[in-house]
Amino acid sequence: MVLELHLGDELLLKRTHPCGNDRWSVERLGADIGMRCTKCGRTVMVPRSHLERRVRQVVRQPRNPC
């Protein structure tokens, strides 16, 4: 099953970042997912297959109907 993500979604990961945060914002979509730490601002690229195993919860951001 493919993890459905949208730009701006927040991800809660199983492991924490060294800064102590476990929330990431989706910045880029594709075969690799670009994410930004919501606490320190660090940007990383993670292959989609690795990310699907590490995500605990997807917090969807409200979308405009337009």
C-alpha positions in Angstrom: 0.0 0.0 0.0 1.3 3.4 -1.0 1.5 6.1 1.6 -0.5 9.1 0.3 1.1 12.4 1.1 0.5 16.0 0.1 2.7 19.1 0.4 2.4 20.7 3.8 1.4 17.5 5.6 3.0 16.9 9.0 4.5 13.5 9.8 5.0 12.0 13.2 8.0 9.6 13.0 8.7 6.7 15.2 12.2 8.0 16.1 13.1 11.5 17.1 15.6 13.8 15.4 18.7 14.7 17.4 17.1 18.1 18.2 14.4 16.2 20.1 11.6 16.7 17.7 9.5 13.9 16.0 7.4 16.2 13.7 8.4 16.8 10.1 6.7 18.9 7.3 6.5 17.5 3.8 8.3 19.8 1.4 8.8 17.7 -1.8 7.1 14.7 -3.3 8.3 12.0 -5.7 10.3 8.8 -5.4 12.2 10.6 -2.6 10.3 12.7 0.0 11.7 16.0 1.1 11.0 16.8 4.7 11.8 19.7 7.0 12.1 19.4 10.8 9.5 21.7 12.4 11.8 22.5 15.3 15.3 23.1 13.9 14.6 23.5 10.2 16.9 20.8 9.0 15.9 19.5 5.5 16.4 15.8 4.5 15.5 13.6 1.5 14.3 10.1 2.3 13.3 7.4 -0.1 9.6 6.8 -0.1 10.1 3.1 0.7 12.1 3.9 3.9 9.7 6.6 5.0 6.6 4.3 4.8 8.1 2.1 7.5 9.1 5.1 9.8 5.9 7.1 9.8 3.7 6.7 12.9 1.0 9.2 11.9 0.1 11.6 9.1 -1.4 14.9 10.2 -3.2 16.4 7.2 -3.4 20.1 6.7 -6.7 21.6 5.6 -7.0 22.0 1.8 -8.7 24.7 -0.2 -11.5 23.3 -2.3 -10.5 25.4 -5.3 
